[in-house]
Amino acid sequence: MLAAKIPQRTICEQLHMGRGVLNRYKTLADSQGLSYGVIGRMSDGEIESFLQLSKPTAAPSSQRQVLDGL
């Protein structure tokens, strides 16, 4: 849809998603240098793996480390 130059507002309405979510996915794709056509041909598993790249991994807090030790 992005490759077809459909406005983001329309895409969000059709997919029932927020514009912030769409913008985050668009930014991630742009930062990885992937065209929207390539993403459209990915399998669900490949897309899921791609989206996992965007999740920051936080170090466990000191409280969490204490709880894990118990």
C-alpha positions as CSV (number, residue, x, y, z in Angstrom):
1,M,0.0,0.0,0.0
2,L,2.9,2.3,0.8
3,A,4.5,1.4,-2.5
4,A,1.2,2.4,-4.3
5,K,1.4,5.8,-2.6
6,I,-1.8,5.3,-0.7
7,P,-2.1,7.9,2.1
8,Q,-1.0,6.6,5.5
9,R,-4.3,7.7,7.0
10,T,-6.2,5.5,4.5
11,I,-3.9,2.5,5.2
12,C,-4.4,2.9,8.9
13,E,-8.2,3.0,8.5
14,Q,-8.3,-0.1,6.3
15,L,-5.9,-2.1,8.6
16,H,-7.3,-0.8,11.9
17,M,-4.0,0.4,13.1
18,G,-2.6,3.6,14.5
19,R,-0.5,6.0,12.4
20,G,2.3,5.7,14.9
21,V,2.5,2.0,14.5
22,L,2.5,2.3,10.7
23,N,5.1,5.0,10.9
24,R,7.3,2.9,13.2
25,Y,7.2,0.0,10.7
26,K,7.9,2.3,7.8
27,T,10.8,3.9,9.6
28,L,12.2,0.4,10.4
29,A,11.9,-0.7,6.7
30,D,13.5,2.5,5.5
31,S,16.4,2.1,8.0
32,Q,17.0,-1.5,6.9
33,G,17.0,-0.4,3.2
34,L,14.1,-2.7,2.3
35,S,11.6,-1.7,-0.3
36,Y,7.9,-2.1,0.4
37,G,7.6,-4.6,-2.5
38,V,10.2,-6.9,-0.9
39,I,8.3,-6.8,2.4
40,G,5.1,-7.6,0.7
41,R,6.6,-10.8,-0.7
42,M,8.0,-11.9,2.8
43,S,6.4,-14.8,4.6
44,D,4.7,-14.2,7.9
45,G,7.7,-15.7,9.7
46,E,10.1,-13.4,7.9
47,I,8.1,-10.4,8.7
48,E,7.9,-11.4,12.4
49,S,11.6,-11.8,12.5
50,F,12.1,-8.5,10.8
51,L,9.8,-6.8,13.3
52,Q,11.7,-8.4,16.2
53,L,14.7,-6.3,15.2
54,S,12.8,-3.2,16.3
55,K,12.2,-4.3,19.8
56,P,14.8,-2.9,22.2
57,T,16.4,-5.3,24.6
58,A,16.7,-3.8,28.0
59,A,19.1,-5.0,30.6
60,P,17.3,-6.6,33.6
61,S,16.9,-4.2,36.5
62,S,18.7,-4.9,39.8
63,Q,15.3,-5.8,41.3
64,R,14.7,-8.3,38.6
65,Q,18.1,-9.9,39.2
66,V,17.3,-10.2,42.9
67,L,13.9,-11.9,42.1
68,D,15.5,-14.2,39.6
69,G,18.1,-15.2,42.2
70,L,15.3,-16.2,44.6
